[in-house]
């Protein structure tokens, strides 16, 4: 009897030990599963990170190739200016009015546009009288008259040397009350990005919001000209000229679409050849319009490039924004270079 009881007791001990062993095995399997899952997540994250890094590098290299292509086109255009030249591949010289061009390298694509800085609004040349151009640009883009006047007056106040603010403007008295206080510069703008510090200017206004371009595309600090080159100005800048009608602006754009193949160095397009031709081109005798315009071309050009390994995908890619100055010989230099940068679509 005693022996039987001992056997039953021993069997219960063995059964309890089997249960403990089973629990230990289950815990071990659970821990191993968690470790394996963690390694899987890490490996997947590393894979995605590597793929993203490769894509970013590829896009950047494509954008840099596009920037070199744009500079090559500028040097070609300068070398053949005023000469009878062979028409390049594609059938026409590259225009300097912001026309978008594309090129391919293997499976990737780059796009670039060149615009003569003389076709933009010179920020540092604005006055109380010519500030109407910037105000018109803003109202044409959908901003209220009050918002536009605030920006124009604040831009002029930021740049002038005194601390007296205009009706809708601001000086250090206003900027020092902000959560992150600073003083008005009271000097010329050195970069367009500086505008983000000016009262009334928002990131969406300056850079665009994906649906509408930002004013950074139509302004320049690389020129102090008081006039705008009618042969290279974008439609938005043309429409900002006081007295300019949609019909006049469209006439200018239509004329520029006529490609000049006989002389590669002309404009690449047909338009006004001299200041006296501007009224004829616009079909108006209004002297105010002509006073804001010229046909003088500069040697400084804005270049915007996007590199995209995934061709056709909008909003995907690497952007470069630069300003290039051509020297008197055959060289060039960057006076502004931002990489990466947000560029217009």
TORKOL-806254 format. One record per residue (C-alpha): x, y, z; residue in one letter; chain. Coordinates in pm, 1 decimal, decimal comma. Example, Ala and Ser with C-alpha at 12.3 -4.5 7.8 and 13.67 -1.06 7.14 Angstrom:
BEGIN
<c1 1230,0 | c2 -450,0 | c3 780,0 | res A | chain A>;
<c1 1367,0 | c2 -106,0 | c3 714,0 | res S | chain A>;
END
This chain:
BEGIN
<c1 0,0 | c2 0,0 | c3 0,0 | res X | chain A>;
<c1 276,3 | c2 229,9 | c3 95,4 | res X | chain A>;
<c1 459,0 | c2 138,2 | c3 -219,9 | res X | chain A>;
<c1 156,0 | c2 217,8 | c3 -434,0 | res X | chain A>;
<c1 125,7 | c2 559,2 | c3 -273,0 | res X | chain A>;
<c1 488,6 | c2 630,0 | c3 -348,1 | res X | chain A>;
<c1 436,9 | c2 539,8 | c3 -714,9 | res X | chain A>;
<c1 137,2 | c2 775,0 | c3 -741,0 | res X | chain A>;
<c1 333,6 | c2 1056,1 | c3 -575,9 | res X | chain A>;
<c1 630,0 | c2 1001,8 | c3 -809,7 | res X | chain A>;
<c1 399,6 | c2 1003,8 | c3 -1111,7 | res X | chain A>;
<c1 250,7 | c2 1339,2 | c3 -1003,5 | res X | chain A>;
<c1 599,0 | c2 1487,7 | c3 -961,7 | res X | chain A>;
<c1 696,4 | c2 1373,2 | c3 -1309,8 | res X | chain A>;
<c1 372,7 | c2 1513,6 | c3 -1457,5 | res X | chain A>;
<c1 432,5 | c2 1850,5 | c3 -1287,5 | res X | chain A>;
<c1 789,5 | c2 1858,3 | c3 -1418,1 | res X | chain A>;
<c1 659,3 | c2 1788,6 | c3 -1770,6 | res X | chain A>;
<c1 424,7 | c2 2088,7 | c3 -1737,3 | res X | chain A>;
<c1 706,1 | c2 2315,9 | c3 -1624,0 | res X | chain A>;
<c1 925,8 | c2 2198,1 | c3 -1911,5 | res X | chain A>;
<c1 642,9 | c2 2262,2 | c3 -2157,8 | res X | chain A>;
<c1 597,7 | c2 2614,5 | c3 -2022,6 | res X | chain A>;
<c1 970,5 | c2 2679,6 | c3 -2049,7 | res X | chain A>;
<c1 970,5 | c2 2558,7 | c3 -2411,0 | res X | chain A>;
<c1 672,8 | c2 2782,2 | c3 -2495,3 | res X | chain A>;
<c1 842,9 | c2 3081,4 | c3 -2334,5 | res X | chain A>;
<c1 1163,6 | c2 3008,6 | c3 -2522,7 | res X | chain A>;
<c1 974,9 | c2 2981,8 | c3 -2852,4 | res X | chain A>;
<c1 794,8 | c2 3309,2 | c3 -2780,8 | res X | chain A>;
<c1 1119,8 | c2 3489,6 | c3 -2704,3 | res X | chain A>;
<c1 1286,1 | c2 3346,3 | c3 -3016,6 | res X | chain A>;
<c1 985,7 | c2 3452,3 | c3 -3226,8 | res X | chain A>;
<c1 1003,0 | c2 3807,8 | c3 -3092,6 | res X | chain A>;
<c1 1378,2 | c2 3821,0 | c3 -3161,4 | res X | chain A>;
<c1 1328,9 | c2 3685,1 | c3 -3513,9 | res X | chain A>;
<c1 1047,5 | c2 3933,7 | c3 -3579,3 | res X | chain A>;
<c1 1263,6 | c2 4220,2 | c3 -3451,6 | res X | chain A>;
<c1 1550,0 | c2 4116,2 | c3 -3677,7 | res X | chain A>;
<c1 1303,8 | c2 4096,3 | c3 -3967,6 | res X | chain A>;
<c1 1179,4 | c2 4449,2 | c3 -3901,0 | res X | chain A>;
<c1 1534,3 | c2 4580,6 | c3 -3871,4 | res X | chain A>;
<c1 1635,9 | c2 4408,5 | c3 -4194,2 | res X | chain A>;
<c1 1330,7 | c2 4544,0 | c3 -4375,6 | res X | chain A>;
<c1 1390,8 | c2 4895,3 | c3 -4242,9 | res X | chain A>;
<c1 1754,3 | c2 4877,5 | c3 -4347,8 | res X | chain A>;
<c1 1646,4 | c2 4756,8 | c3 -4690,0 | res X | chain A>;
<c1 1400,4 | c2 5041,9 | c3 -4732,1 | res X | chain A>;
<c1 1658,5 | c2 5288,4 | c3 -4601,3 | res X | chain A>;
<c1 1920,6 | c2 5163,3 | c3 -4847,7 | res X | chain A>;
<c1 1673,9 | c2 5179,8 | c3 -5136,4 | res X | chain A>;
<c1 1569,0 | c2 5530,4 | c3 -5036,8 | res X | chain A>;
<c1 1931,6 | c2 5639,1 | c3 -5008,5 | res X | chain A>;
<c1 2015,2 | c2 5495,9 | c3 -5352,1 | res X | chain A>;
<c1 1714,0 | c2 5671,9 | c3 -5503,8 | res X | chain A>;
<c1 1809,4 | c2 6003,5 | c3 -5338,8 | res X | chain A>;
<c1 2167,2 | c2 5976,8 | c3 -5465,6 | res X | chain A>;
<c1 2047,1 | c2 5885,0 | c3 -5815,4 | res X | chain A>;
<c1 1805,8 | c2 6179,4 | c3 -5819,0 | res X | chain A>;
<c1 2075,7 | c2 6418,2 | c3 -5699,6 | res X | chain A>;
<c1 2320,2 | c2 6302,2 | c3 -5966,2 | res X | chain A>;
<c1 2050,6 | c2 6337,7 | c3 -6232,0 | res X | chain A>;
<c1 1977,8 | c2 6692,1 | c3 -6110,3 | res X | chain A>;
<c1 2347,9 | c2 6779,3 | c3 -6119,2 | res X | chain A>;
<c1 2366,2 | c2 6642,8 | c3 -6473,8 | res X | chain A>;
<c1 2071,4 | c2 6864,0 | c3 -6564,9 | res X | chain A>;
<c1 2246,7 | c2 7167,8 | c3 -6416,4 | res X | chain A>;
<c1 2555,6 | c2 7092,7 | c3 -6626,4 | res X | chain A>;
<c1 2335,1 | c2 7058,4 | c3 -6934,3 | res X | chain A>;
<c1 2178,0 | c2 7398,3 | c3 -6864,9 | res X | chain A>;
<c1 2519,9 | c2 7561,4 | c3 -6830,7 | res X | chain A>;
<c1 2635,8 | c2 7392,8 | c3 -7151,9 | res X | chain A>;
<c1 2333,8 | c2 7540,6 | c3 -7331,3 | res X | chain A>;
<c1 2414,4 | c2 7886,2 | c3 -7194,1 | res X | chain A>;
<c1 2777,0 | c2 7862,9 | c3 -7306,5 | res X | chain A>;
<c1 2670,5 | c2 7734,6 | c3 -7649,5 | res X | chain A>;
<c1 2425,1 | c2 8020,4 | c3 -7682,0 | res X | chain A>;
<c1 2687,7 | c2 8276,6 | c3 -7583,9 | res X | chain A>;
<c1 2956,2 | c2 8130,7 | c3 -7813,4 | res X | chain A>;
<c1 2722,1 | c2 8153,8 | c3 -8112,3 | res X | chain A>;
<c1 2561,0 | c2 8485,6 | c3 -8029,3 | res X | chain A>;
<c1 2515,3 | c2 8697,5 | c3 -8339,9 | res X | chain A>;
<c1 2657,4 | c2 8426,2 | c3 -8565,1 | res X | chain A>;
<c1 2514,2 | c2 8191,9 | c3 -8822,0 | res X | chain A>;
<c1 2524,5 | c2 7865,7 | c3 -8627,8 | res X | chain A>;
<c1 2429,2 | c2 7505,7 | c3 -8668,4 | res X | chain A>;
<c1 2092,3 | c2 7433,7 | c3 -8512,7 | res X | chain A>;
<c1 2149,5 | c2 7198,4 | c3 -8217,1 | res X | chain A>;
<c1 1980,0 | c2 6865,1 | c3 -8168,8 | res X | chain A>;
<c1 1615,1 | c2 6922,3 | c3 -8091,2 | res X | chain A>;
<c1 1571,5 | c2 7183,6 | c3 -8361,7 | res X | chain A>;
<c1 1616,4 | c2 7506,8 | c3 -8169,0 | res X | chain A>;
<c1 1844,4 | c2 7685,5 | c3 -7924,9 | res X | chain A>;
<c1 1727,9 | c2 7657,4 | c3 -7565,7 | res X | chain A>;
<c1 1515,9 | c2 7956,5 | c3 -7472,3 | res X | chain A>;
<c1 1590,3 | c2 8165,3 | c3 -7164,9 | res X | chain A>;
<c1 1232,0 | c2 8255,5 | c3 -7078,5 | res X | chain A>;
<c1 1159,3 | c2 7970,4 | c3 -6836,1 | res X | chain A>;
<c1 1060,9 | c2 7712,6 | c3 -7099,2 | res X | chain A>;
<c1 1083,7 | c2 7361,5 | c3 -6950,5 | res X | chain A>;
<c1 1317,2 | c2 7109,7 | c3 -7116,0 | res X | chain A>;
<c1 1382,9 | c2 6745,0 | c3 -7036,0 | res X | chain A>;
<c1 1664,4 | c2 6499,8 | c3 -7087,5 | res X | chain A>;
<c1 1716,3 | c2 6131,2 | c3 -7014,7 | res X | chain A>;
<c1 2007,4 | c2 5931,9 | c3 -6878,1 | res X | chain A>;
<c1 1950,2 | c2 5558,3 | c3 -6882,8 | res X | chain A>;
<c1 1615,4 | c2 5510,0 | c3 -6704,6 | res X | chain A>;
<c1 1627,1 | c2 5842,3 | c3 -6523,4 | res X | chain A>;
<c1 1512,4 | c2 6187,1 | c3 -6629,0 | res X | chain A>;
<c1 1606,6 | c2 6544,4 | c3 -6554,0 | res X | chain A>;
<c1 1416,3 | c2 6861,1 | c3 -6635,3 | res X | chain A>;
<c1 1557,9 | c2 7210,4 | c3 -6644,5 | res X | chain A>;
<c1 1453,7 | c2 7564,2 | c3 -6719,1 | res X | chain A>;
<c1 1661,3 | c2 7877,3 | c3 -6772,1 | res X | chain A>;
<c1 1540,0 | c2 8230,6 | c3 -6727,0 | res X | chain A>;
<c1 1733,0 | c2 8550,9 | c3 -6774,2 | res X | chain A>;
<c1 1726,9 | c2 8732,4 | c3 -6441,3 | res X | chain A>;
<c1 1641,6 | c2 9049,2 | c3 -6634,6 | res X | chain A>;
<c1 1296,4 | c2 8898,4 | c3 -6688,0 | res X | chain A>;
<c1 1219,6 | c2 8898,0 | c3 -6317,5 | res X | chain A>;
<c1 1122,4 | c2 9167,9 | c3 -6069,8 | res X | chain A>;
<c1 1438,1 | c2 9312,6 | c3 -5913,4 | res X | chain A>;
<c1 1362,7 | c2 9310,4 | c3 -5540,8 | res X | chain A>;
<c1 1637,4 | c2 9556,1 | c3 -5447,8 | res X | chain A>;
<c1 1533,2 | c2 9804,4 | c3 -5718,0 | res X | chain A>;
<c1 1170,9 | c2 9845,1 | c3 -5604,5 | res X | chain A>;
<c1 1059,0 | c2 10189,6 | c3 -5498,9 | res X | chain A>;
<c1 735,8 | c2 10335,2 | c3 -5368,2 | res X | chain A>;
<c1 638,8 | c2 10394,2 | c3 -5731,4 | res X | chain A>;
<c1 751,1 | c2 10065,1 | c3 -5889,4 | res X | chain A>;
<c1 635,5 | c2 9856,4 | c3 -5592,7 | res X | chain A>;
<c1 303,3 | c2 9837,6 | c3 -5775,9 | res X | chain A>;
<c1 452,7 | c2 9552,8 | c3 -5982,9 | res X | chain A>;
<c1 497,1 | c2 9332,5 | c3 -5675,9 | res X | chain A>;
<c1 154,1 | c2 9432,1 | c3 -5548,5 | res X | chain A>;
<c1 -5,4 | c2 9338,1 | c3 -5881,3 | res X | chain A>;
<c1 183,4 | c2 9006,9 | c3 -5884,6 | res X | chain A>;
<c1 41,5 | c2 8916,7 | c3 -5545,1 | res X | chain A>;
<c1 -316,1 | c2 9020,5 | c3 -5620,3 | res X | chain A>;
<c1 -304,8 | c2 8832,4 | c3 -5951,1 | res X | chain A>;
<c1 -204,1 | c2 8524,2 | c3 -5751,4 | res X | chain A>;
<c1 -517,1 | c2 8556,0 | c3 -5539,8 | res X | chain A>;
<c1 -394,8 | c2 8748,5 | c3 -5235,1 | res X | chain A>;
<c1 -605,9 | c2 9033,0 | c3 -5100,2 | res X | chain A>;
<c1 -518,4 | c2 9394,8 | c3 -5165,1 | res X | chain A>;
<c1 -444,0 | c2 9442,8 | c3 -4795,3 | res X | chain A>;
<c1 -209,4 | c2 9141,5 | c3 -4783,5 | res X | chain A>;
<c1 -30,7 | c2 9261,3 | c3 -5097,6 | res X | chain A>;
<c1 13,4 | c2 9615,2 | c3 -4964,0 | res X | chain A>;
<c1 147,3 | c2 9475,8 | c3 -4635,9 | res X | chain A>;
<c1 412,2 | c2 9273,8 | c3 -4817,4 | res X | chain A>;
<c1 515,9 | c2 9558,6 | c3 -5049,6 | res X | chain A>;
<c1 542,4 | c2 9818,0 | c3 -4772,7 | res X | chain A>;
<c1 724,3 | c2 9571,9 | c3 -4545,5 | res X | chain A>;
<c1 972,5 | c2 9480,9 | c3 -4822,1 | res X | chain A>;
<c1 1052,7 | c2 9848,5 | c3 -4876,1 | res X | chain A>;
<c1 1083,3 | c2 9906,6 | c3 -4500,3 | res X | chain A>;
<c1 1310,2 | c2 9603,2 | c3 -4459,4 | res X | chain A>;
<c1 1545,4 | c2 9738,2 | c3 -4726,1 | res X | chain A>;
<c1 1555,7 | c2 10110,4 | c3 -4648,3 | res X | chain A>;
<c1 1803,9 | c2 10251,5 | c3 -4397,9 | res X | chain A>;
<c1 1564,8 | c2 10415,6 | c3 -4154,1 | res X | chain A>;
<c1 1329,6 | c2 10289,7 | c3 -3883,8 | res X | chain A>;
<c1 1022,4 | c2 10475,6 | c3 -4010,3 | res X | chain A>;
<c1 761,6 | c2 10228,5 | c3 -4129,5 | res X | chain A>;
<c1 515,2 | c2 10282,8 | c3 -4412,1 | res X | chain A>;
<c1 138,4 | c2 10263,6 | c3 -4365,8 | res X | chain A>;
<c1 119,0 | c2 9883,9 | c3 -4394,7 | res X | chain A>;
<c1 487,2 | c2 9812,1 | c3 -4335,3 | res X | chain A>;
<c1 705,5 | c2 9719,6 | c3 -4039,8 | res X | chain A>;
<c1 1042,6 | c2 9804,4 | c3 -3888,0 | res X | chain A>;
<c1 1238,0 | c2 9671,6 | c3 -3590,6 | res X | chain A>;
<c1 966,2 | c2 9794,8 | c3 -3353,7 | res X | chain A>;
<c1 739,8 | c2 9521,7 | c3 -3494,3 | res X | chain A>;
<c1 995,8 | c2 9243,4 | c3 -3540,8 | res X | chain A>;
<c1 1134,1 | c2 9271,6 | c3 -3186,8 | res X | chain A>;
<c1 786,7 | c2 9188,4 | c3 -3045,7 | res X | chain A>;
<c1 772,7 | c2 8849,8 | c3 -3220,5 | res X | chain A>;
<c1 822,1 | c2 8525,1 | c3 -3021,2 | res X | chain A>;
<c1 1169,4 | c2 8498,8 | c3 -3177,3 | res X | chain A>;
<c1 1266,4 | c2 8867,3 | c3 -3198,3 | res X | chain A>;
<c1 1503,5 | c2 9017,3 | c3 -3451,7 | res X | chain A>;
<c1 1562,4 | c2 9355,2 | c3 -3613,0 | res X | chain A>;
<c1 1485,0 | c2 9481,7 | c3 -3961,4 | res X | chain A>;
<c1 1786,7 | c2 9450,9 | c3 -4188,7 | res X | chain A>;
<c1 1775,3 | c2 9808,7 | c3 -4321,2 | res X | chain A>;
<c1 1982,9 | c2 9699,7 | c3 -4618,3 | res X | chain A>;
<c1 1954,2 | c2 9519,6 | c3 -4953,8 | res X | chain A>;
<c1 1829,6 | c2 9161,8 | c3 -4976,0 | res X | chain A>;
<c1 2114,2 | c2 8916,2 | c3 -5028,0 | res X | chain A>;
<c1 1894,5 | c2 8610,0 | c3 -5093,4 | res X | chain A>;
<c1 1530,1 | c2 8560,6 | c3 -5180,6 | res X | chain A>;
<c1 1485,9 | c2 8325,9 | c3 -4884,2 | res X | chain A>;
<c1 1537,6 | c2 8632,7 | c3 -4665,0 | res X | chain A>;
<c1 1182,9 | c2 8732,8 | c3 -4755,6 | res X | chain A>;
<c1 1048,8 | c2 8477,5 | c3 -4507,4 | res X | chain A>;
<c1 1155,8 | c2 8721,0 | c3 -4233,0 | res X | chain A>;
<c1 946,8 | c2 9004,4 | c3 -4377,9 | res X | chain A>;
<c1 606,5 | c2 9085,5 | c3 -4234,8 | res X | chain A>;
<c1 321,8 | c2 8936,6 | c3 -4436,9 | res X | chain A>;
<c1 531,1 | c2 8680,9 | c3 -4628,0 | res X | chain A>;
<c1 432,9 | c2 8319,6 | c3 -4555,7 | res X | chain A>;
<c1 609,7 | c2 7999,0 | c3 -4665,5 | res X | chain A>;
<c1 323,5 | c2 7921,4 | c3 -4904,3 | res X | chain A>;
<c1 346,8 | c2 8270,1 | c3 -5056,2 | res X | chain A>;
<c1 722,6 | c2 8247,7 | c3 -5099,5 | res X | chain A>;
<c1 769,0 | c2 7887,2 | c3 -5208,8 | res X | chain A>;
<c1 423,0 | c2 7789,7 | c3 -5334,9 | res X | chain A>;
<c1 183,8 | c2 7532,8 | c3 -5195,4 | res X | chain A>;
<c1 201,5 | c2 7260,4 | c3 -5459,1 | res X | chain A>;
<c1 -95,4 | c2 7403,3 | c3 -5647,3 | res X | chain A>;
<c1 33,2 | c2 7754,6 | c3 -5706,0 | res X | chain A>;
<c1 384,2 | c2 7882,6 | c3 -5769,4 | res X | chain A>;
<c1 557,5 | c2 8094,8 | c3 -5510,2 | res X | chain A>;
<c1 678,1 | c2 8450,3 | c3 -5565,1 | res X | chain A>;
<c1 1037,0 | c2 8324,7 | c3 -5536,1 | res X | chain A>;
<c1 1004,1 | c2 8218,2 | c3 -5901,1 | res X | chain A>;
<c1 941,2 | c2 8573,1 | c3 -6018,3 | res X | chain A>;
<c1 1182,9 | c2 8780,3 | c3 -5809,9 | res X | chain A>;
<c1 1558,8 | c2 8831,5 | c3 -5823,2 | res X | chain A>;
<c1 1835,4 | c2 8982,1 | c3 -5613,0 | res X | chain A>;
<c1 2091,4 | c2 8930,5 | c3 -5891,8 | res X | chain A>;
<c1 1976,2 | c2 9238,5 | c3 -6080,0 | res X | chain A>;
<c1 1914,6 | c2 9601,8 | c3 -5988,7 | res X | chain A>;
<c1 1742,5 | c2 9689,4 | c3 -6312,5 | res X | chain A>;
<c1 1438,7 | c2 9911,6 | c3 -6287,1 | res X | chain A>;
<c1 1290,5 | c2 9755,8 | c3 -6602,2 | res X | chain A>;
<c1 1189,9 | c2 9402,8 | c3 -6701,0 | res X | chain A>;
<c1 1302,0 | c2 9223,9 | c3 -7016,7 | res X | chain A>;
<c1 986,8 | c2 9173,4 | c3 -7222,2 | res X | chain A>;
<c1 1150,8 | c2 8891,8 | c3 -7418,3 | res X | chain A>;
<c1 1220,5 | c2 8670,1 | c3 -7117,6 | res X | chain A>;
<c1 966,4 | c2 8763,0 | c3 -6849,8 | res X | chain A>;
<c1 719,6 | c2 8490,2 | c3 -6742,9 | res X | chain A>;
<c1 352,1 | c2 8553,4 | c3 -6804,4 | res X | chain A>;
<c1 295,6 | c2 8618,6 | c3 -6433,5 | res X | chain A>;
<c1 553,0 | c2 8901,3 | c3 -6439,2 | res X | chain A>;
<c1 415,0 | c2 9045,5 | c3 -6762,2 | res X | chain A>;
<c1 66,0 | c2 9052,1 | c3 -6614,0 | res X | chain A>;
<c1 200,4 | c2 9244,2 | c3 -6312,8 | res X | chain A>;
<c1 304,5 | c2 9538,0 | c3 -6532,9 | res X | chain A>;
<c1 59,9 | c2 9828,6 | c3 -6478,4 | res X | chain A>;
<c1 -172,1 | c2 9859,0 | c3 -6778,4 | res X | chain A>;
<c1 -82,6 | c2 9516,4 | c3 -6920,0 | res X | chain A>;
<c1 -385,4 | c2 9323,8 | c3 -7046,3 | res X | chain A>;
<c1 -415,5 | c2 8946,0 | c3 -7092,0 | res X | chain A>;
<c1 -428,1 | c2 9003,2 | c3 -7469,0 | res X | chain A>;
<c1 -99,4 | c2 9197,7 | c3 -7465,2 | res X | chain A>;
<c1 72,5 | c2 8932,9 | c3 -7253,2 | res X | chain A>;
<c1 -50,8 | c2 8657,0 | c3 -7481,4 | res X | chain A>;
<c1 78,8 | c2 8848,0 | c3 -7785,4 | res X | chain A>;
<c1 425,0 | c2 8857,1 | c3 -7629,3 | res X | chain A>;
<c1 416,2 | c2 8484,9 | c3 -7548,1 | res X | chain A>;
<c1 290,4 | c2 8396,1 | c3 -7895,1 | res X | chain A>;
<c1 568,9 | c2 8594,9 | c3 -8057,6 | res X | chain A>;
<c1 825,9 | c2 8418,8 | c3 -7841,7 | res X | chain A>;
<c1 701,5 | c2 8079,0 | c3 -7954,1 | res X | chain A>;
<c1 824,6 | c2 8154,4 | c3 -8307,1 | res X | chain A>;
<c1 1165,7 | c2 7990,9 | c3 -8305,0 | res X | chain A>;
<c1 1456,9 | c2 8169,4 | c3 -8470,9 | res X | chain A>;
<c1 1671,5 | c2 7902,9 | c3 -8635,8 | res X | chain A>;
<c1 1878,4 | c2 8131,8 | c3 -8854,0 | res X | chain A>;
<c1 2066,9 | c2 8289,9 | c3 -8565,0 | res X | chain A>;
<c1 2125,5 | c2 8074,9 | c3 -8260,0 | res X | chain A>;
<c1 2234,1 | c2 8371,9 | c3 -8053,9 | res X | chain A>;
<c1 1939,4 | c2 8600,9 | c3 -8114,1 | res X | chain A>;
<c1 1682,9 | c2 8526,1 | c3 -7847,3 | res X | chain A>;
<c1 1599,8 | c2 8174,4 | c3 -7950,1 | res X | chain A>;
<c1 1263,8 | c2 8341,8 | c3 -8006,1 | res X | chain A>;
<c1 1115,3 | c2 8637,9 | c3 -8189,6 | res X | chain A>;
<c1 1004,6 | c2 8941,3 | c3 -7995,1 | res X | chain A>;
<c1 1086,4 | c2 9307,5 | c3 -7954,7 | res X | chain A>;
<c1 1438,6 | c2 9384,5 | c3 -8078,5 | res X | chain A>;
<c1 1464,2 | c2 9723,9 | c3 -7913,8 | res X | chain A>;
<c1 1284,7 | c2 9940,4 | c3 -7661,5 | res X | chain A>;
<c1 1121,3 | c2 10133,7 | c3 -7945,3 | res X | chain A>;
<c1 963,9 | c2 9806,5 | c3 -8068,2 | res X | chain A>;
<c1 781,6 | c2 9735,6 | c3 -7741,5 | res X | chain A>;
<c1 472,4 | c2 9952,4 | c3 -7808,9 | res X | chain A>;
<c1 445,4 | c2 9795,1 | c3 -8154,7 | res X | chain A>;
<c1 471,9 | c2 9445,9 | c3 -8010,9 | res X | chain A>;
<c1 209,0 | c2 9519,9 | c3 -7745,9 | res X | chain A>;
<c1 -15,7 | c2 9712,5 | c3 -7980,7 | res X | chain A>;
<c1 -43,6 | c2 10009,0 | c3 -7743,7 | res X | chain A>;
<c1 64,3 | c2 10371,6 | c3 -7725,2 | res X | chain A>;
<c1 51,8 | c2 10378,9 | c3 -7346,1 | res X | chain A>;
<c1 393,2 | c2 10514,4 | c3 -7238,9 | res X | chain A>;
<c1 348,6 | c2 10384,1 | c3 -6881,6 | res X | chain A>;
<c1 363,8 | c2 10019,6 | c3 -6992,4 | res X | chain A>;
<c1 674,1 | c2 10075,7 | c3 -7205,2 | res X | chain A>;
<c1 847,9 | c2 10254,3 | c3 -6915,9 | res X | chain A>;
<c1 848,5 | c2 9930,9 | c3 -6714,7 | res X | chain A>;
<c1 986,1 | c2 9718,1 | c3 -6999,2 | res X | chain A>;
<c1 1307,4 | c2 9680,6 | c3 -7195,2 | res X | chain A>;
<c1 1478,7 | c2 9433,0 | c3 -7427,8 | res X | chain A>;
<c1 1812,8 | c2 9440,7 | c3 -7247,7 | res X | chain A>;
<c1 1948,8 | c2 9093,7 | c3 -7182,6 | res X | chain A>;
<c1 2177,0 | c2 9030,0 | c3 -6886,7 | res X | chain A>;
<c1 2462,4 | c2 8785,3 | c3 -6832,3 | res X | chain A>;
<c1 2305,3 | c2 8637,9 | c3 -6520,3 | res X | chain A>;
<c1 2064,1 | c2 8346,7 | c3 -6547,1 | res X | chain A>;
<c1 1848,2 | c2 8153,0 | c3 -6306,5 | res X | chain A>;
<c1 1859,5 | c2 7774,7 | c3 -6346,7 | res X | chain A>;
<c1 1607,6 | c2 7532,4 | c3 -6196,1 | res X | chain A>;
<c1 1665,4 | c2 7158,7 | c3 -6227,6 | res X | chain A>;
<c1 1488,6 | c2 6844,5 | c3 -6108,8 | res X | chain A>;
<c1 1638,7 | c2 6495,4 | c3 -6119,5 | res X | chain A>;
<c1 1394,5 | c2 6205,9 | c3 -6113,3 | res X | chain A>;
<c1 1483,8 | c2 5837,3 | c3 -6130,8 | res X | chain A>;
<c1 1112,2 | c2 5756,5 | c3 -6144,6 | res X | chain A>;
<c1 1014,4 | c2 5936,0 | c3 -6465,4 | res X | chain A>;
<c1 666,9 | c2 6082,4 | c3 -6474,5 | res X | chain A>;
<c1 609,4 | c2 6089,0 | c3 -6098,9 | res X | chain A>;
<c1 512,5 | c2 6442,7 | c3 -6004,5 | res X | chain A>;
<c1 645,1 | c2 6580,4 | c3 -5679,1 | res X | chain A>;
<c1 916,0 | c2 6313,4 | c3 -5664,6 | res X | chain A>;
<c1 1276,2 | c2 6398,7 | c3 -5730,4 | res X | chain A>;
<c1 1567,9 | c2 6616,0 | c3 -5630,8 | res X | chain A>;
<c1 1570,0 | c2 6988,7 | c3 -5702,3 | res X | chain A>;
<c1 1851,3 | c2 7235,9 | c3 -5755,5 | res X | chain A>;
<c1 1812,2 | c2 7610,5 | c3 -5781,0 | res X | chain A>;
<c1 2108,6 | c2 7817,0 | c3 -5898,0 | res X | chain A>;
<c1 2204,7 | c2 8154,0 | c3 -6041,1 | res X | chain A>;
<c1 2483,9 | c2 8148,5 | c3 -6296,4 | res X | chain A>;
<c1 2688,6 | c2 8444,9 | c3 -6413,3 | res X | chain A>;
<c1 2872,2 | c2 8423,9 | c3 -6746,2 | res X | chain A>;
<c1 3205,7 | c2 8601,9 | c3 -6758,8 | res X | chain A>;
<c1 3354,5 | c2 8803,2 | c3 -7044,3 | res X | chain A>;
<c1 3537,9 | c2 8504,2 | c3 -7189,1 | res X | chain A>;
<c1 3395,9 | c2 8153,4 | c3 -7199,2 | res X | chain A>;
<c1 3364,7 | c2 8072,0 | c3 -6830,1 | res X | chain A>;
<c1 3094,9 | c2 8096,2 | c3 -6569,2 | res X | chain A>;
<c1 3052,4 | c2 8105,7 | c3 -6195,5 | res X | chain A>;
<c1 2775,8 | c2 8029,6 | c3 -5952,9 | res X | chain A>;
<c1 2663,2 | c2 8326,8 | c3 -5748,9 | res X | chain A>;
<c1 2392,0 | c2 8121,2 | c3 -5580,1 | res X | chain A>;
<c1 2349,9 | c2 7746,0 | c3 -5547,1 | res X | chain A>;
<c1 2093,5 | c2 7562,7 | c3 -5336,5 | res X | chain A>;
<c1 2081,9 | c2 7183,2 | c3 -5324,1 | res X | chain A>;
<c1 1835,1 | c2 7038,8 | c3 -5249,0 | res X | chain A>;
<c1 1581,1 | c2 7306,2 | c3 -5330,7 | res X | chain A>;
<c1 1211,8 | c2 7330,1 | c3 -5396,8 | res X | chain A>;
<c1 1153,0 | c2 7414,8 | c3 -5763,3 | res X | chain A>;
<c1 839,9 | c2 7496,2 | c3 -5955,4 | res X | chain A>;
<c1 668,1 | c2 7202,9 | c3 -6131,5 | res X | chain A>;
END
